[in-house]
Amino acid sequence: DLSYTGPLSYSHLPYTRCLDDSSTTFDIAILGMPFDSATSYRPGARFGPYAIRSGSRRQSPGVGYRLDWMMNPYTRAEVIDCGDVPINPYDN
């Protein structure tokens, strides 16, 4: 996929519903929490996980080399995107 196509996952990582499937193996999981029921005047935090995934579309695990660390952190651990926690906004 090109950097602007394909399913929306964090930094083009493999997307798995790991909360539904316990057989998935991983070291690090990216898990969104779309929750803003605690705010009263300006809600919008529920869009945070989508915005972070949208902003990470220019990143890729293949070119994740960090000069600070002198390594690619994606090669040391199995990192996946587990999607968002299923939240019921009416039952908090």
C-alpha positions in Angstrom: 0.0 0.0 0.0 1.0 3.6 -0.5 1.4 5.8 2.5 -2.1 7.4 1.9 -4.0 4.2 1.0 -5.1 1.0 2.8 -6.7 0.4 6.1 -6.0 2.9 8.9 -3.7 1.4 11.5 -0.9 3.0 13.5 2.2 3.5 11.4 1.0 0.8 8.9 1.4 -1.9 11.5 -0.6 -5.2 11.3 -4.1 -4.6 12.5 -5.6 -7.3 14.8 -8.6 -7.3 17.1 -6.5 -8.7 19.9 -9.2 -8.0 22.5 -11.4 -10.5 20.7 -8.7 -13.0 19.7 -6.6 -14.2 22.6 -4.4 -16.4 20.3 -2.6 -13.3 18.9 1.0 -13.0 20.0 2.7 -9.7 20.4 5.2 -7.8 22.5 3.7 -4.3 22.2 0.1 -3.3 21.4 -1.2 0.0 20.3 -4.6 0.3 21.8 -6.9 3.3 21.4 -9.2 4.6 24.2 -12.0 6.8 22.5 -13.4 8.2 25.8 -14.5 11.8 26.5 -17.6 11.3 28.7 -15.8 12.9 31.7 -15.8 16.3 30.0 -18.8 18.6 30.1 -18.2 21.6 27.8 -15.8 20.7 24.9 -15.9 17.0 24.1 -13.7 15.6 21.4 -11.1 13.4 23.0 -13.0 10.4 21.5 -11.5 11.4 18.2 -7.9 11.1 19.6 -7.1 7.5 18.6 -8.3 8.2 15.0 -6.3 11.4 14.8 -3.1 9.7 16.1 -3.5 6.9 13.6 -4.1 9.4 10.8 -1.0 11.3 11.8 1.1 8.2 11.8 0.4 7.3 8.2 3.7 8.9 7.1 5.6 6.4 9.3 6.5 2.8 8.5 8.1 0.0 10.5 10.5 -0.5 7.7 12.0 3.0 8.0 11.7 3.4 11.7 15.4 3.8 12.4 16.1 6.2 15.2 19.4 8.1 15.3 19.1 8.6 19.1 18.9 4.8 19.7 21.0 3.8 16.6 18.5 1.1 15.8 15.0 0.4 14.5 12.7 -0.4 17.5 10.3 -2.3 15.3 12.9 -5.0 14.7 13.3 -5.7 18.4 9.6 -6.4 19.3 6.4 -7.6 17.6 4.3 -4.5 17.5 0.7 -4.5 16.4 -2.3 -2.2 16.3 -5.2 -3.7 18.4 -7.8 -1.1 17.4 -9.9 0.8 20.0 -11.4 -0.4 23.2 -15.1 -0.9 22.7 -16.7 1.9 24.8 -20.3 2.5 25.4 -20.7 6.3 25.7 -24.1 5.9 27.5 -23.0 3.6 30.4 -20.1 5.2 32.4 
